[in-house]
Amino acid sequence: MAKGQCNCGGIEFEIDQNLSEVYVCHCSICRRSTGSNGIAVVVVPTERLRWIRGQDLISSWIKPGADWQTWFCRICGSPVPGDNNPGTVFVPAGSITEGGEKLRVAHHIWVDSRAVWDQIGDAGKQHPEAFRKG
């Protein structure tokens, strides 16, 4: 079991799953969305996420011409869980407040798109583009 929230605490959620793998996306969209080197997320099945409060505070933005959407708290601007792929929720790793003790970066995606100053310093597997299972 894990718990998480946005910066202001207006949005809270629980994840009914042990968490271990973090995926870090280095694409230009995620860089601009976070103002950083990308975004670190934990991928969980939709049915494993339960909103405790604050769903009415969630806003989203869809990038025109792209199959991409981001979700954030309309009060504090923190990224919050969202479902870019059916049946799957992407939970920003930084929003996890409890139950993330075993999290480790397992995959870096869109590495060929990373910023020139972005240095990857862990053992996570690097993928030139999107992660593909199989």
Summary of the structure (lengths in Angstrom):
residues: 134
radius of gyration: 14.4
end to end distance: 27.5
largest distance: 39.8
contacts: 382
relative contact order: 0.27
helix: 14%
strand: 42%
